[in-house]
Amino acid sequence: FFSIFRPGMRAYFVPLVAGIVLAASAFLPWVIVGTVSISGVPDVEAVWVAGLGALAAVLALLSLITRRN
């Protein structure tokens, strides 16, 4: 289990964490510019951002698993 934390494997955690943060950002209140506000989920843009973040995290996790094996 701890073999995934060796120095060569640490770089695989960067896209995994980035995907998780991107997916989580869709649920945060977004930008307010003047009187126009862009909210998070359930807007279409936020659903796309959440989906892309989840996809990035899943692909990074698969890459980490295949590299470990």
Secondary structure, DSSP 8 states (H G I E B T S, - for coil): -GGGGSTTTGGGHHHHHHHHHHHHHTTS---EETTEE---TTSHHHHHHHHHHHHHHHHHHHHHHHHH-
